[in-house]
């Protein structure tokens, strides 16, 4: 299949363009939060304990946009983890510093050079599921907006992947037909089967875990 037969490529975000599963931990350990806590605030072994607590809180996170914005919620994770570890009064300022450092560094592992080259040949669209604020935060953090002709977040639409409607909406945004498009993603049920059901030309499965699809 040559690119001359394709007019647009849709990319999933989480665990396709960015390693969401590994990036949160990496943002804490490799890109500054622990170093910040240890060097500026002289937290020694407590620094990693705090980050581990935040990781647990993120894994159990229940976000309701009507009650709180994502920034306030995740700053609170850091504030609680610091207070649970160090005791004493809550330190909102330090929590904000940790949160914004983590947010700005955890999603820097995108293949931007590949997108730049690909966009010379075809239209590019980012098509991601999940809640609006959470996904927009990731998109902002990795500064990828300029690499795409359009961005579609499932939480902003009536239906998410694998519903055919969101694929059709994406095609309309770019002025193309489903048969002109390819979907690239890591999830068989939403990205791959969803794209096929919507009539896309092809789908590309990013199978990082070496999974074997079940025979239907």
Secondary structure, DSSP 8 states (H G I E B T S, - for coil): --GGG-SEEEE--BTTTB-HHHHHHHHHHTSSHHHHHHHTS--SHHHHHHHHHHHHHHHT----TTT--HHHHHHHHHHHHHHHHH-SS--HHHHHHHHHHHHHHTT----HHHHHHHTTTSEEEEEE-S-HHHHHHHHHHTT-GGG-SEEEEGGGSSS-TTSHHHHHHHHHHHT--GGGEEEEES-IIIIIHHHHHTT-SEEEE--TT-------
